[in-house]
Structures are given as structure tokens and as C-alpha cells.
Amino acid sequence: MTPRELRADVPALDDAAYFNFGAHGPSPEYVVEAAASFIEDHEYGSATTDPYEHAFETYEEVRERIAAFVGADPEEIALTESTTDGITRVAGAIDWEPGDVVVRTDLEHPAGVLPWQRLEREGVEVRVLGTEDGRVDREEYAEAVADARLVCFSAITWTHGTRLPVADLVEVASDAGAFTLVDAVQSPGQVAMDVCEWGADAVAAAGHKWTLGPWGSGFLYVDRDAAADLEPRAVGYRSVEDPTGDEIEFKPAAGRFEVGTTTAAAHVGLAEALDAIDAVGLDAIESRIESLTDRLKAGVPDDRLLSPEAYESGLVTIDVDDPEATVERLSEADIVVRSLPHPDGVRASVHAVSSEAEIDRLLDALEPEW
């Protein structure tokens, strides 16, 4: 499959020049059909087929598919609703004590900010590492994490589209004795990712962006050794080995982070979306994104480009005088971008399914800003 063929399968892309994949990636028809088909089979066949058996078999199938895509063992994958959901579940599974230190960067999405703000009420210190142009200073980082209990950062920043050196940052934090949690939501479907190579204790992500999966198709990787010390506060029959036992015995690895009855529909759709991404190939996807972002950046004045000039990801942030007004003006021309609170600008998310004509159309529409 080519990127052009994948685009043809996505009905939403017929209506506009869409550059908001960093927030939401519209799904191909067969992804939606796969999710709907699961619901039909599950509900219409429930009188003759055990719906719990059907659901649990499907949980395991999609877990295996996601694990293969990110380089994990199936037991190390929990099915969640979103990246926010995954981060929050980890935050709630640690036995925090007053004076514990959490380190995050100033580049984090609210998903990587709010859970730690909540913990400040319990006496946890949240240390915010300042950055410049989407970059982490390694010496300052090493100093900040030296006494941390947990470190949280993004693999690809949603603000600048910079790609952080995940394995190196994990190694520094791990050597300091900190639990490492990576927000990887901008990675799947855009760049190759291998959670084992990263070495993090936990990685939270979701499938509704670059993989073009449905909303609700989040997933959480937890290293099986790290999981042994985590006891989630949210617990249900899917979290434990024996739901009717006298004592709570959590499942090994990530299984302890699943709670109760949920539909597998979104994750069935995600599995279909991952098949499509693999059919195109991540190398081809990344090469295409690089070519298109180079074209976009070449048309943006240097003093207006807030993302790196050299390719790092499909997220391109551009300085404009009034981001909200620009988003609205472009929307009226059927061009979809989004504004950012930091840095103050608009962000265009360029996928392999985007086209050169759309890039040129975006540049023409932005020209009055210069």
C-alpha cells in the first residue's frame, strides 16, 4: 500500500486540507467497520455466545497486535482509553510519601502535568525542568532527576515537534533510581518505536492520532519487573488473578492496570489501523513526512518557524500574530490546523497521507501572516 492509497481510504480527508493529526487522525473506512463489526458480533450474538468470553479473547488478540507493533511482550501491554488514562493509572499506583519528587519538563501536554499537580496536595514536590526551543539540557536534566522518584517526559514534544533522546534520558533517570514514564502519543504511526530499546519503566500512548485509529484506543506499556512494585488504586476483576479471592493478588506486569468491563471495539479498530500502517511501512511513512515537512518549512520565514529547520517529526509550529484568529481564518478556507498555548503559534501536523498541493495551499493561506 502507498500513502496515496491509504489516504483514499479516509473519507474525512476528502473535505479539507487536514493538518491536525497530532490531535486526531481520521480513520479509514475499514477501521470504523472493524470496530462496528465487533460491537455487532458482541451484541447480536450474546444470546448464543458468552459475551465475556468473546470480549476477553478479543482483549488478548488486540493486546498481542499492539505489543508486536511497539516491541513489547503482550503481558506488558494494558488496554486503556488514552495516554492521559495511562499516565494517570501509573501516577495512582505508586505509594507516594511527602517529599517525594516528580520531575517533568515544561513541554508536557496536560496529560503529563495534571496528575502531578494533583499529587502536590499530598506533599509531593513537582520539579519542572525548563527547556529552550523544545530541547532538554542534559546537564540540567541530570541535576534535576538526581533525587527524583519519578520522571515524566515526551518522546516527541507536542509543542515543537522535537524528538527527545528517550533512551539517554531514561538511562540518566534510571541510574538515579527514578521510575521513568514516557508520553509517546506522538510516536506510533509516525516513527518506529521500540519500548525495549527505550528502556523506560512505563510508556503511555494511544492510537487515535498518527495510526489513524479510533478514539478510546489507548495503551500502556509497563515493564514486568517495574510493575511488581506498582499497586493501582483503581482495581477490578480484570486487575487481579482471582476476583473472588480473600486477598488481592494483582496480575503480573501491565494486566494489573485494567479494571473492569469495557468494549474492545476501539482496540479492534486500532489493530486494523496498525495493519494499514504496516502495509505502507514506517520507513515509507517517515520518508514521506520528511519530504512534506521540508517543503512546508522552506516556505516559512526563518523568524516564524518555531520547530527545528531540519526534520524531526511531522509537527511544525509556526509563529503568527493571532493564533486563534489564524486557525479560524484557515478553517473558513477548509484548511485545518490548531493553535498552541505554548509556544504561542499554530501547529500543522503533516502526515504521509498529506499532499504537496495541500502544503502549497497552506503556505499560500499563511502568506498574509508574514
N, C-alpha and C positions, 0 to 999 in steps of 0.2 A: 504494500500500500504506500502511496505517496502522500505528502502533506496536502496536496490539492484534492486527492480523493477523500482524505479524512475530512477536509473542510466541507466537501459536498454532502457529507452525511449529517451535518449540523444545521438544522433548519434555521436557528436563530441568526446565523451568520449571513443569511440572505437579506436581512433587513437593515443592516448598518455596518459601518466600518468599526468593528468592535476591538477595543484595546483595553479591556478590563479583566483579563484572565487572572491577574494577581488577586482579584477579589472573587470572581466567579467565572468558571469556564462552562459555557453552554454545552449540553450533552448531545452526542449523536443520537439519531432516532433509535438505533438498536440498543443503546444503553438504557434509554427510557423504557423501551419494550421489554428488556430483560428484567428490570425492576418491577414493572407492572405484571409481567408473567408470573413472577414469584408470588406476588400477592394473590393473583387469581388462583394459582395452584394451591396455595396455602389455605385460602378461604373457601373456595368452591369444593375442594377435596377433603375438607376437615371432617366430614361425616364418615368417610371410609378410610382415611389415612390419619394417623396420630399427628396432630399439628405440631406437638412439641418435638417428636422425633424428626419430622420434616425440617423444622427450624434448626435443631441442633446439628443435623447433618449438613445443612447449608452453612451454618456458622463455621464449621470445620473446613468446608470446601473453600470458602472465601478467605478464611484465615491463611490457609496454605498458599492461595494465589497471591495475597498481599506479601506474605513472608518471602516468597520467591522473588518478588519484584524489588524488595529492599535489602535482600541478603541476610534475612533472619531465619531462625527456626520457627515453625508455626506456634510452638508453646510460648514464644516471646512476643507474640502479637495479641493485643487486646482490641476488640472492635468497639469503637467509640462513636460519638456523634460528630466530633470536630477536634481541631487542635486545641482550642480552649478547653474542651472537655478533658482531653488527655492531660494537659498541664495541671488542671485543677485536681484531677484524681491523684496525681503524684504529690502535689502540694498537701493534700489531705491524708497522705499515707505515711508521713514522717512524724515521729514523736518529737515535736518541737519543744524547745526549752527557752525561757527568756535569755536573751543574749546571743542566741544563735544568729548567724549571719547568712543572708542570701545576697548574692551578687548578680545583678543583671546589667545589661548595657542600656544606654539611653536611646537605643534604636529599636526597642522591642514594641511589638504590637500590643494592644491592651490585653491580649491573651497571656502575654508574658509579663504583665505589670500588675493587674488587679489581684491575682491570687496572693501575691507577696504583700501588697498593700493591706489585704485582709489580715495577714499574719502579724503585721505591725501591732495590731490590737492585743496580741498575745506576747508582746515583748521581743519579737524577732526584729533584728536590725536589717533593713534593706539598703544595701550599698549600690548606688547607681554609678556605673563606670561611664564617664564622658568619652565621647568619640569625636572624630573630625572627618567630615566628608564620607561618613559610612565606614570608617576604618577604626580598628582597635589597636591601640598602642600596646605592644606585648609586655613591655616592662611595667607599665601602669596596671595592666591586667594581672600580671603575676603578683604584684604587690596587693592588689585588691582582693584576690582569691586566697591569699596565704592562710587566712583563718576562717574561711567560709565553710558552712555546712552544705550549701547547695549553690550551684552556679547555673544560670539560665541564659542562653543566647540563641540567636537565629543563625541558621546556616546561610541563608540568603536574606539580606535585610529588605524589609518591605518599603523602607524609606528611600534608599538609594539604589537598590539592586546590586549592592556589593556582595561578593561571595567571601564569607569569613573562612579562615583556615581551621575548619572544625576539629580535625584530628589533633592539631597542635594545641589548640585551646583546651581541648578535653584532657590532653596529657598533662598540661600545666596544672589544671584544676585537680585532676586525679592524684597527682604527686603531692598536692597539698592536703589530700584527704577529703576533698569535697565530692558530693554527689553531682553528676553532670547531667543536665537536661537540655536537649536541643529542640528548638522550634524549627521544624523542617518543612513547614507547609508550602513554601515556595519552591521546593525541590522536586517532588515526584512529578513525572511527566515533562519536566523541563530539562533536568540534568540527571545523569546517572548518580545513584546514591547507594552506598553500601554501609549499613549501620555497623557492621563488624569492623570495617576499616576505620570508621569514625571512633569507635571505642567508647562511646557515651554510655552512661548507665540507662538513660531513657531518651527516646526520641518521639515527639508528638507531631502528627501530620494529619492530612485529610486529602480526600480525593476530588473535591468539588472545584478545584482551580485548574491547574495545568494538565491533569489527567483527563479532564472533561467528564468526571463522574458526577453523580447526584449529590445534593446536599444530604448531610447525615452520614456520609461515608468516611468518618474519621477512623484513625487507627493509632495505637500507641505501642511502640516497641519498648520492652523492658528487659534488660539483661537478666538472665535467670539467677545469677549469683547476687546481683544487686536487689532483685525482687525479694529475696529471703528476709531482708531487714525492713520491708515495707508492709504496713498493715493498714489497708484502706479503711477510712471511716464509713464510707458507703459500702455496705455489704449485703449480698443477697444470695439466692440459691445458685447462681452461676459463679459466685466468687469462691465457693468452698468445695471441699472434697465430698462431704456428707451433709447435705442441707438439714437433715433431721438428727444429726449427732448431738451429743451433750456438749461438746466443745467445738469452737470454731477452728477448723483446720483449713487455712487458705490454700487454694490451688497453687502449684508451682508457677514461677515466672509470671507472665502477664495475665494469665487467666483470673487471678485474684482481683483484677480491675474491672471485670464485667459483673453486672449486678443482677438484673432480672429480665423480664420478658420484653423483648424489643423485636421489631421486624428486621429481617435480614435483607429487605428489598434494596435499600440504598447500597449495601455492600455487594449484592449480586450485580447491580448496575456498575459498581466500581470495577468488579472483576472483568466485566465486558469491556469497560473503558481501558483497562490495563492491557487487555488483548489487542485493542486497536493501537495503543501507543507502541507496544512491542512489534506490531505488524509494520508500522512506519519505521521504527528503530530510533533509539535515543540519540545515536550519533547523527542520524539524518535530521532529527528534530533540532538538536543543538546547533548544528551547522547552519540550518535554515534560519533559526532565530538570530544567530550571529550576523548573518548576511543582512537580514532585515533591520536589525538594530544599528548596524554600521550605516546603513542608508539613512535611517532616521537621524542619527547623531550628526552625520555630515551636513544635514540641513539646519541644525540648531546652532545659533551663535555660541561661541565658547563660553561667554559670560552668562549664558542662560542654561547651560547644561549642568545639572546638579548630580548626575550619575557619572561614573568613570567614562572617559572617552573610549578606552579600549573595552572590548566585550567582556562582560562577566555574567550577565543574565538578560532576560527579556524585559526587565523592569527598567524603564527610562523615565527619570524625573526631570521636569523642565520648569525653570523659574518663569512665572508670569505675574503680572501686576495684581490681578484679582482672580485667584484660582477658581472660586465658586462661580463667578460670572463667566469665566472661560469655559468651564465644564458645561454650563447651561447653554452658552452660545454654540459650542460644538455639538451638543445634543440636538439642537434645533436643525443642525445640518446632518443629522444621523451619523455622528462620529462620537463614539463612547470612550471617554477617559474618566479618571477620577481625580479629585483634589486630595491633598495630604495635609494633615495638621503640622507635620514636621518632616522634612523641610517644607516651607511654605511654597507649594507649587502644584503642578498637575503631573500625574503619573500615567504614562502609556505602557501597557503590558503587551508586548509583541510576542505572539506565538508562531509556531511553524505554519499554522493554518492562515496566518495573515498574508497579505499580498503586497507586492511592490506598489501597485496602484493605490492601495489604501494608505501606505506610508506617504506617498506623494500627496494624497488628498489631505492627510493630517497636517503635513508641513504647510500646504497652501492655506489651510484654515488657521494655523498658528501664526502665519506671517504678520498679521496686524499687531501681534504682541511685541514684535521686535522694534 
